Amino acid sequence: MAHRFDLDGYVQRIGFVGEPRVDVATLRALATAHIAAIPFENLDPLLGTPVSLELAAIENKLVKNQRGGYCFEQNGLFIAVLKAIGFDVTGLIARVLWNKPEDAEVAQSHMLLRVEVEGESWLADVGFGSMALGGALRLVVDEAQPTSLEPFRLVTDGVQWRTQALVRDEWRTLYRFRLQPTEAIDYVVANHFTSTYPESHFLHSLIAARTLADRRLGLRNREFVVHTLGQESVRRTLQGAAEIKRVLEEQFGIRLPVSPVLDAKLDALPMAEV
């Protein structure tokens, strides 16, 4: 029996106001509300809990249980939302280059979406953690486009595309991708690699992110940082499991999973390198 997606429950979860329509304004508003309400987080891989890409499991976790997730869960949920409303949407897959050289050899490990609406192609991505896209990008070349925070743009060599953000007056690449639609099984393989490969940083580091109207919140291990648009970043080192859990709950809105190893995992997180 096919899973029946609860669109009303999702709309309530993200605080979307109005009637969802198949138009660009709705696409942008949904994406912006999603990344403010549903945080990026990797608690399941960190705790050794399998990450399911079944829609029922994702909906239960991110919508009903007030958790977050990483890209395959976030964009897996968002594609279901868009299809339920009536959007023409397909999934793509990317190679992450954030904080890496432009020619880095990396696996395909990030999910994003291509949406056809109002006669144009758009990219949506609610799952890129600390640099989540607020709104959506028109699939046009080398044009700075406003988002809820920094300007973004897309560049291409005719085969591969790159998504870039303007950070401190420098265009920085988030990832590269092709426009070929991705089959669901490819996300299953990439998710398995990302959540179980021994060298995957999701197994060893705590990562959380949330993007609000005027600022980005980030947590990597014990370092909590607030990036407010036009201001200096504010950083704070968290001292132990109790403080880390408090920040996850209060700043990221995460209902923490019940796990006998949670406190031990959080206490074992390394301090930020000086």
Residue frames as qw, qx, qy, qz and C-alpha x, y, z in Angstrom:
[[0.000, 0.888, 0.459, 0.000, 0.00, 0.00, 0.00],
 [0.409, 0.516, -0.027, 0.753, 1.43, 3.38, -1.04],
 [0.323, -0.378, -0.464, 0.733, 2.24, 5.84, 1.73],
 [0.042, 0.846, 0.434, 0.305, -0.19, 8.74, 1.96],
 [0.419, 0.114, -0.216, 0.874, 1.79, 11.91, 2.51],
 [0.201, -0.793, -0.518, 0.251, 0.35, 14.42, 4.99],
 [0.354, 0.495, 0.126, 0.784, 0.83, 17.76, 3.23],
 [0.346, -0.825, -0.160, -0.417, -1.18, 19.64, 5.86],
 [0.795, -0.556, -0.054, 0.238, 1.07, 18.28, 8.60],
 [0.665, 0.098, 0.101, 0.733, 4.16, 19.45, 6.73],
 [0.081, 0.690, 0.193, 0.693, 2.72, 22.92, 6.09],
 [0.563, -0.797, -0.112, -0.186, 1.97, 23.23, 9.80],
 [0.843, -0.295, -0.019, 0.449, 5.46, 22.00, 10.73],
 [0.528, 0.154, 0.121, 0.826, 7.20, 24.71, 8.71],
 [0.046, -0.623, -0.352, 0.697, 4.72, 27.46, 9.54],
 [0.140, 0.134, 0.558, 0.807, 3.80, 28.14, 5.92],
 [0.257, 0.505, 0.457, -0.685, 0.95, 30.63, 5.63],
 [0.439, 0.465, -0.269, -0.721, -1.45, 30.58, 2.71],
 [0.903, 0.252, 0.289, -0.195, -2.57, 28.10, 0.08],
 [0.441, -0.377, 0.649, 0.492, 0.32, 26.28, -1.64],
 [0.665, 0.673, 0.101, -0.308, 0.15, 26.87, -5.40],
 [0.807, 0.120, 0.338, 0.468, 2.19, 25.70, -8.37],
 [0.295, 0.923, 0.005, 0.247, 4.14, 28.92, -8.84],
 [0.564, 0.401, -0.392, 0.606, 7.59, 30.34, -8.19],
 [0.265, -0.608, 0.274, -0.696, 6.46, 32.36, -5.18],
 [0.888, -0.357, 0.057, -0.286, 5.24, 29.21, -3.42],
 [0.894, 0.191, -0.262, 0.310, 8.40, 27.28, -4.31],
 [0.320, 0.511, -0.373, 0.705, 10.63, 29.99, -2.86],
 [0.475, -0.551, 0.222, -0.649, 8.46, 30.51, 0.23],
 [0.963, -0.214, -0.098, -0.131, 8.30, 26.79, 1.00],
 [0.782, 0.256, -0.331, 0.462, 12.07, 26.38, 0.71],
 [0.078, 0.553, -0.341, 0.756, 12.75, 29.40, 2.93],
 [0.676, -0.470, 0.155, -0.546, 10.28, 28.24, 5.58],
 [0.968, -0.026, -0.248, 0.022, 11.59, 24.66, 5.43],
 [0.653, 0.292, -0.411, 0.565, 15.22, 25.52, 6.21],
 [0.168, -0.525, 0.327, -0.767, 14.14, 27.77, 9.09],
 [0.766, -0.332, 0.141, -0.532, 11.92, 25.13, 10.69],
 [0.998, -0.044, 0.042, 0.009, 13.57, 21.78, 9.92],
 [0.205, -0.831, 0.491, 0.162, 17.27, 21.75, 10.86],
 [0.728, 0.437, -0.526, 0.045, 20.07, 19.90, 9.17],
 [0.481, -0.608, 0.573, -0.265, 21.52, 17.34, 11.60],
 [0.639, 0.333, -0.686, -0.099, 23.36, 14.01, 11.56],
 [0.506, -0.453, 0.577, -0.455, 22.54, 12.54, 14.97],
 [0.960, 0.065, 0.133, -0.237, 21.47, 9.20, 13.50],
 [0.781, 0.465, -0.351, 0.225, 24.75, 8.41, 11.69],
 [0.024, 0.639, -0.566, 0.521, 26.69, 9.67, 14.72],
 [0.623, -0.311, 0.527, -0.487, 24.75, 7.30, 16.99],
 [0.085, -0.184, 0.960, 0.192, 24.97, 4.38, 14.58],
 [0.523, 0.418, 0.598, -0.439, 21.26, 4.48, 13.74],
 [0.398, 0.232, 0.699, 0.547, 20.42, 3.51, 10.14],
 [0.205, 0.411, -0.005, -0.888, 19.13, 6.35, 7.94],
 [0.435, 0.412, 0.796, 0.083, 16.00, 5.31, 6.05],
 [0.045, 0.156, -0.328, -0.931, 14.98, 7.02, 2.82],
 [0.053, -0.496, -0.846, -0.189, 11.46, 5.59, 2.88],
 [0.105, -0.507, -0.155, -0.842, 9.06, 8.54, 2.74],
 [0.656, -0.620, -0.365, -0.228, 7.05, 7.29, 5.72],
 [0.743, -0.327, -0.261, 0.522, 10.22, 7.14, 7.84],
 [0.325, 0.209, 0.015, 0.922, 11.39, 10.58, 6.71],
 [0.312, -0.590, -0.279, -0.691, 7.99, 12.13, 7.36],
 [0.734, -0.567, -0.373, 0.026, 7.76, 10.52, 10.78],
 [0.673, -0.212, -0.181, 0.685, 11.21, 11.76, 11.75],
 [0.270, 0.121, 0.082, 0.952, 11.33, 15.28, 10.28],
 [0.299, -0.445, -0.311, -0.785, 7.67, 16.26, 10.48],
 [0.701, -0.534, -0.378, -0.284, 6.04, 14.35, 13.33],
 [0.803, -0.403, -0.262, 0.352, 9.00, 13.85, 15.69],
 [0.059, -0.995, 0.078, -0.009, 10.56, 17.32, 15.27],
 [0.732, -0.316, 0.348, 0.493, 13.91, 16.00, 14.19],
 [0.309, 0.774, -0.329, -0.444, 16.12, 17.17, 11.35],
 [0.907, 0.106, 0.368, 0.173, 18.16, 15.20, 8.88],
 [0.287, -0.463, 0.464, 0.699, 20.72, 15.47, 6.13],
 [0.239, 0.345, -0.388, -0.821, 20.34, 16.07, 2.39],
 [0.214, -0.083, -0.902, -0.367, 18.76, 12.79, 1.31],
 [0.092, -0.511, -0.792, 0.321, 16.11, 13.13, 4.01],
 [0.052, 0.549, 0.171, -0.816, 15.59, 16.87, 3.61],
 [0.287, 0.344, -0.454, -0.770, 15.29, 16.90, -0.17],
 [0.135, -0.158, -0.964, -0.167, 13.57, 13.52, -0.13],
 [0.040, 0.573, 0.665, -0.477, 10.86, 15.16, 1.96],
 [0.133, 0.555, -0.040, -0.820, 10.82, 18.32, -0.16],
 [0.162, 0.117, -0.750, -0.631, 10.38, 16.47, -3.45],
 [0.086, -0.407, -0.909, 0.035, 7.37, 14.68, -1.93],
 [0.040, 0.616, 0.386, -0.685, 5.95, 18.02, -0.83],
 [0.146, 0.431, -0.348, -0.820, 6.38, 19.60, -4.25],
 [0.155, -0.066, -0.887, -0.430, 4.86, 16.62, -6.04],
 [0.030, -0.499, -0.814, 0.295, 1.90, 16.60, -3.64],
 [0.124, 0.620, 0.162, -0.758, 1.21, 20.24, -4.53],
 [0.694, 0.634, 0.333, -0.071, 1.52, 19.50, -8.26],
 [0.017, 0.829, -0.441, -0.343, 5.00, 20.70, -9.20],
 [0.900, 0.400, -0.150, 0.083, 6.97, 19.01, -12.00],
 [0.275, -0.817, 0.498, -0.093, 10.15, 18.05, -10.12],
 [0.924, 0.197, -0.304, 0.125, 13.06, 15.66, -10.60],
 [0.666, -0.696, 0.195, 0.184, 15.98, 14.76, -8.37],
 [0.564, 0.704, -0.373, 0.215, 19.64, 15.42, -9.21],
 [0.848, -0.451, -0.037, 0.276, 22.85, 14.37, -7.48],
 [0.222, 0.921, -0.239, 0.215, 26.01, 16.41, -6.85],
 [0.784, 0.010, -0.329, 0.527, 29.63, 16.19, -5.77],
 [0.347, -0.921, -0.149, 0.090, 30.31, 18.47, -2.79],
 [0.625, 0.412, -0.121, 0.652, 33.18, 20.96, -3.20],
 [0.313, -0.902, -0.017, -0.298, 32.51, 23.24, -0.21],
 [0.450, -0.782, 0.430, 0.005, 35.87, 23.98, 1.47],
 [0.812, -0.049, 0.497, 0.304, 37.60, 21.80, -1.15],
 [0.143, -0.372, 0.502, 0.768, 39.65, 22.53, -4.30],
 [0.599, 0.422, -0.065, -0.678, 37.63, 23.05, -7.47],
 [0.621, 0.365, -0.640, -0.268, 39.15, 19.91, -9.01],
 [0.387, -0.323, 0.779, -0.372, 38.74, 17.69, -5.92],
 [0.458, 0.016, -0.829, -0.320, 37.91, 14.05, -6.62],
 [0.336, -0.044, 0.646, -0.684, 34.81, 13.39, -4.54],
 [0.083, 0.281, 0.949, 0.119, 31.88, 10.97, -4.67],
 [0.315, -0.401, -0.382, -0.771, 28.32, 11.90, -5.60],
 [0.325, -0.250, -0.792, 0.453, 26.89, 12.44, -2.15],
 [0.111, 0.308, 0.328, -0.886, 24.41, 15.32, -2.27],
 [0.194, 0.545, 0.790, 0.202, 20.78, 15.44, -3.41],
 [0.098, 0.348, 0.061, -0.930, 19.18, 18.51, -4.97],
 [0.434, 0.539, 0.710, -0.131, 16.06, 19.17, -7.05],
 [0.048, -0.026, 0.443, 0.895, 15.18, 20.56, -10.46],
 [0.263, 0.562, 0.660, -0.425, 11.73, 22.12, -10.70],
 [0.123, 0.261, 0.550, 0.784, 9.86, 23.17, -13.85],
 [0.025, -0.701, -0.610, 0.369, 7.46, 26.00, -13.08],
 [0.183, 0.871, 0.127, -0.438, 6.07, 29.02, -14.93],
 [0.714, 0.698, -0.020, 0.042, 7.87, 27.98, -18.11],
 [0.211, 0.777, -0.544, 0.235, 11.36, 27.93, -16.56],
 [0.832, -0.081, -0.500, 0.228, 13.73, 25.52, -14.82],
 [0.300, -0.800, 0.294, -0.428, 14.63, 26.17, -11.18],
 [0.583, 0.123, -0.732, 0.331, 16.93, 24.52, -8.66],
 [0.587, -0.667, 0.072, -0.454, 15.81, 23.92, -5.09],
 [0.653, 0.150, -0.648, 0.362, 17.95, 22.56, -2.27],
 [0.524, -0.723, 0.054, -0.446, 16.84, 22.52, 1.37],
 [0.948, -0.307, -0.036, 0.070, 19.56, 20.10, 2.45],
 [0.661, 0.478, -0.269, 0.513, 22.96, 21.77, 2.20],
 [0.654, -0.388, -0.406, 0.506, 23.49, 22.36, 5.90],
 [0.337, -0.570, -0.153, 0.734, 25.34, 25.53, 6.79],
 [0.021, 0.281, -0.346, -0.895, 24.81, 27.01, 3.30],
 [0.312, 0.475, 0.823, -0.029, 21.23, 25.90, 2.67],
 [0.081, 0.201, 0.432, 0.875, 19.55, 27.72, -0.20],
 [0.173, 0.497, 0.558, -0.642, 16.80, 30.06, 0.92],
 [0.494, 0.602, -0.054, -0.625, 14.41, 30.25, -2.01],
 [0.837, 0.245, 0.456, 0.179, 15.31, 28.77, -5.39],
 [0.187, -0.539, 0.438, 0.695, 17.65, 29.50, -8.31],
 [0.718, 0.615, 0.028, -0.324, 16.65, 29.96, -11.92],
 [0.819, -0.062, 0.435, 0.370, 18.66, 27.61, -14.11],
 [0.442, 0.887, -0.015, 0.131, 20.55, 30.39, -15.89],
 [0.816, 0.077, -0.127, 0.558, 24.29, 30.88, -16.32],
 [0.479, 0.033, -0.142, 0.866, 26.50, 33.35, -14.44],
 [0.205, -0.628, -0.218, -0.718, 23.74, 35.54, -13.06],
 [0.092, 0.053, -0.691, 0.715, 23.85, 36.60, -9.41],
 [0.452, -0.479, -0.581, -0.477, 20.48, 35.75, -7.90],
 [0.291, -0.458, 0.430, -0.722, 19.07, 36.97, -4.59],
 [0.546, -0.250, -0.799, 0.027, 18.19, 34.43, -1.92],
 [0.514, -0.792, -0.314, -0.100, 16.97, 34.87, 1.64],
 [0.569, -0.705, 0.136, 0.401, 20.60, 35.64, 2.58],
 [0.299, -0.504, 0.495, 0.642, 23.68, 35.66, 0.31],
 [0.616, 0.564, -0.244, -0.493, 23.52, 35.99, -3.49],
 [0.717, -0.089, 0.673, 0.157, 23.95, 32.67, -5.33],
 [0.480, 0.611, -0.350, -0.524, 24.77, 31.91, -8.96],
 [0.898, 0.087, 0.428, 0.053, 25.15, 28.96, -11.33],
 [0.160, 0.714, -0.546, -0.408, 28.07, 28.48, -13.71],
 [0.913, 0.141, 0.381, -0.048, 28.68, 25.75, -16.26],
 [0.198, -0.479, 0.663, 0.540, 31.25, 24.44, -18.72],
 [0.555, 0.248, -0.471, -0.639, 28.46, 23.08, -20.87],
 [0.620, -0.038, -0.781, -0.064, 28.44, 19.68, -19.18],
 [0.485, -0.381, -0.651, 0.443, 28.79, 20.19, -15.44],
 [0.172, -0.815, -0.157, -0.530, 27.13, 22.91, -13.41],
 [0.445, -0.057, -0.570, 0.688, 28.40, 24.52, -10.21],
 [0.318, -0.850, -0.368, -0.201, 26.36, 26.22, -7.53],
 [0.480, 0.157, -0.306, 0.807, 28.22, 29.13, -5.95],
 [0.310, -0.862, -0.394, 0.071, 27.53, 31.58, -3.12],
 [0.282, 0.700, -0.173, 0.633, 28.99, 35.04, -2.62],
 [0.721, -0.614, -0.251, 0.199, 30.74, 34.86, 0.77],
 [0.425, -0.726, 0.121, 0.526, 32.84, 37.82, 1.90],
 [0.316, 0.798, -0.240, -0.454, 33.05, 39.14, -1.67],
 [0.010, -0.397, 0.871, 0.289, 34.25, 35.80, -3.05],
 [0.828, 0.112, -0.212, -0.506, 32.27, 33.34, -5.16],
 [0.229, -0.370, 0.887, -0.155, 32.68, 29.95, -3.49],
 [0.576, 0.053, -0.675, -0.458, 31.52, 26.66, -4.97],
 [0.692, -0.263, 0.445, -0.504, 29.14, 24.48, -2.98],
 [0.683, -0.001, 0.729, 0.051, 29.00, 21.53, -5.38],
 [0.246, 0.366, -0.580, -0.685, 29.06, 20.45, -9.02],
 [0.588, 0.239, 0.724, -0.270, 26.39, 18.42, -10.79],
 [0.004, -0.019, -0.719, -0.694, 24.89, 17.40, -14.11],
 [0.503, 0.066, 0.068, -0.859, 21.31, 17.87, -15.23],
 [0.487, 0.000, -0.828, -0.277, 20.67, 14.17, -15.81],
 [0.708, -0.446, 0.026, -0.548, 17.78, 12.99, -13.60],
 [0.027, 0.374, -0.881, 0.289, 18.84, 10.65, -10.79],
 [0.684, -0.236, -0.614, -0.315, 17.08, 7.36, -10.10],
 [0.649, -0.656, 0.090, -0.374, 15.93, 6.58, -6.57],
 [0.962, -0.149, -0.091, 0.208, 18.33, 3.65, -6.21],
 [0.548, 0.476, -0.218, 0.653, 21.29, 6.01, -6.71],
 [0.290, -0.687, 0.225, -0.628, 20.23, 7.94, -3.61],
 [0.918, -0.375, 0.000, -0.130, 19.99, 4.68, -1.68],
 [0.858, 0.165, -0.157, 0.461, 23.58, 3.83, -2.63],
 [0.246, 0.591, -0.209, 0.740, 24.85, 7.34, -1.86],
 [0.565, -0.647, 0.099, -0.503, 22.99, 7.41, 1.46],
 [0.963, -0.239, -0.079, 0.101, 24.47, 4.06, 2.46],
 [0.672, 0.332, -0.188, 0.635, 27.96, 5.32, 1.62],
 [0.023, -0.661, 0.146, -0.736, 27.46, 8.62, 3.44],
 [0.641, -0.574, 0.133, -0.492, 26.01, 7.07, 6.60],
 [0.958, -0.263, 0.114, 0.003, 28.21, 3.94, 6.93],
 [0.710, 0.524, -0.258, 0.392, 31.58, 4.54, 5.22],
 [0.714, -0.449, -0.298, 0.447, 34.16, 4.46, 8.06],
 [0.418, -0.067, 0.009, 0.906, 35.82, 7.70, 6.91],
 [0.063, -0.699, -0.463, -0.541, 32.57, 9.63, 6.48],
 [0.097, 0.237, -0.395, 0.882, 32.63, 12.73, 8.68],
 [0.598, -0.379, -0.175, -0.684, 28.96, 12.15, 9.49],
 [0.844, -0.237, -0.480, 0.041, 30.01, 9.15, 11.61],
 [0.653, -0.110, -0.374, 0.649, 32.56, 11.03, 13.69],
 [0.108, 0.029, -0.136, 0.984, 31.45, 14.68, 13.89],
 [0.110, 0.663, 0.666, -0.324, 28.26, 16.32, 15.13],
 [0.108, 0.070, 0.348, 0.929, 26.87, 18.68, 12.51],
 [0.099, 0.701, 0.678, -0.197, 23.76, 20.84, 12.81],
 [0.136, -0.011, 0.225, 0.965, 22.59, 23.88, 10.87],
 [0.132, 0.725, 0.657, -0.159, 19.56, 26.12, 10.65],
 [0.244, 0.160, 0.269, 0.918, 18.97, 29.08, 8.33],
 [0.014, 0.707, 0.566, -0.424, 16.74, 31.91, 9.59],
 [0.348, 0.888, 0.295, 0.063, 15.65, 35.15, 7.93],
 [0.121, 0.956, -0.234, 0.131, 18.78, 37.12, 8.83],
 [0.211, -0.675, 0.698, -0.113, 21.29, 34.57, 10.10],
 [0.813, 0.154, -0.554, -0.091, 22.70, 31.09, 9.85],
 [0.628, -0.589, 0.442, -0.252, 23.21, 28.90, 12.91],
 [0.752, 0.371, -0.545, -0.002, 25.87, 26.21, 12.78],
 [0.664, -0.577, 0.446, -0.164, 27.23, 23.57, 15.11],
 [0.771, 0.388, -0.502, 0.056, 30.22, 21.37, 14.40],
 [0.615, -0.057, -0.651, 0.441, 31.17, 19.19, 17.33],
 [0.370, -0.584, -0.502, 0.519, 31.49, 21.67, 20.22],
 [0.169, -0.173, 0.100, 0.965, 31.70, 24.91, 18.21],
 [0.192, 0.744, 0.634, -0.083, 28.42, 26.81, 17.97],
 [0.241, -0.141, 0.218, 0.935, 28.49, 29.75, 15.56],
 [0.287, 0.775, 0.507, -0.244, 25.98, 32.40, 14.52],
 [0.331, 0.033, 0.400, 0.854, 26.55, 34.11, 11.17],
 [0.195, 0.773, 0.459, -0.393, 24.37, 37.22, 10.98],
 [0.547, 0.612, 0.337, 0.462, 24.18, 38.95, 7.61],
 [0.185, 0.838, -0.023, 0.513, 26.49, 41.97, 7.55],
 [0.482, -0.789, 0.289, -0.247, 28.00, 41.30, 10.97],
 [0.149, 0.512, -0.834, 0.144, 30.96, 39.47, 12.44],
 [0.752, -0.163, -0.615, -0.170, 30.32, 35.83, 13.27],
 [0.456, -0.587, 0.448, -0.496, 29.84, 34.95, 16.94],
 [0.701, 0.142, -0.699, 0.009, 31.40, 31.68, 18.12],
 [0.559, -0.549, 0.415, -0.463, 31.05, 29.77, 21.36],
 [0.394, 0.245, -0.885, 0.046, 32.68, 26.54, 22.52],
 [0.785, -0.385, -0.109, -0.472, 30.26, 24.17, 24.25],
 [0.166, -0.611, 0.715, -0.297, 31.67, 22.36, 27.26],
 [0.204, -0.102, 0.962, -0.150, 29.86, 19.03, 27.54],
 [0.032, -0.314, -0.900, -0.301, 26.88, 16.86, 26.68],
 [0.018, -0.669, -0.625, 0.401, 24.41, 18.89, 28.75],
 [0.048, 0.643, -0.065, -0.762, 25.28, 22.17, 27.04],
 [0.016, 0.136, -0.758, -0.637, 25.40, 20.59, 23.58],
 [0.007, -0.450, -0.889, -0.081, 21.96, 19.06, 24.08],
 [0.016, 0.708, 0.409, -0.576, 20.58, 22.37, 25.30],
 [0.061, 0.496, -0.357, -0.789, 21.83, 24.16, 22.17],
 [0.021, -0.078, -0.890, -0.449, 20.45, 21.42, 19.90],
 [0.027, -0.587, -0.799, 0.129, 17.05, 21.74, 21.56],
 [0.038, -0.773, -0.310, 0.552, 16.84, 25.51, 22.05],
 [0.009, 0.604, -0.346, -0.718, 18.71, 26.88, 19.02],
 [0.124, 0.174, -0.813, -0.542, 18.01, 24.18, 16.44],
 [0.681, 0.005, 0.085, -0.727, 14.61, 23.05, 17.68],
 [0.534, 0.193, -0.810, -0.146, 15.56, 19.38, 17.70],
 [0.822, -0.380, 0.176, -0.385, 13.66, 16.87, 19.79],
 [0.016, 0.588, -0.809, 0.001, 16.60, 14.68, 20.78],
 [0.786, 0.030, -0.566, -0.247, 16.45, 10.95, 20.09],
 [0.750, -0.533, 0.320, -0.224, 16.38, 8.54, 23.00],
 [0.792, 0.401, -0.435, 0.151, 19.70, 6.71, 22.94],
 [0.807, -0.562, -0.041, 0.176, 21.80, 5.08, 25.68],
 [0.726, -0.041, 0.117, 0.676, 24.97, 6.32, 23.97],
 [0.208, 0.880, 0.227, 0.361, 23.95, 9.93, 23.24],
 [0.367, -0.920, 0.132, 0.017, 25.67, 11.55, 26.23],
 [0.748, -0.349, 0.396, 0.403, 28.83, 9.51, 25.78],
 [0.604, 0.471, 0.387, 0.513, 29.01, 10.40, 22.07],
 [0.060, 0.941, 0.119, 0.310, 28.56, 14.11, 22.79],
 [0.546, -0.799, 0.218, 0.129, 31.08, 14.14, 25.64],
 [0.771, -0.139, 0.426, 0.454, 33.63, 12.48, 23.34],
 [0.500, 0.810, 0.206, 0.228, 33.37, 15.17, 20.66],
 [0.642, -0.014, -0.063, 0.764, 36.68, 16.97, 20.07],
 [0.095, -0.793, -0.145, 0.585, 37.29, 20.62, 20.82],
 [0.552, 0.830, 0.066, 0.045, 37.70, 22.96, 17.86],
 [0.764, 0.035, 0.028, 0.644, 41.26, 23.26, 16.57],
 [0.166, -0.874, -0.058, 0.454, 42.89, 26.57, 17.39]]
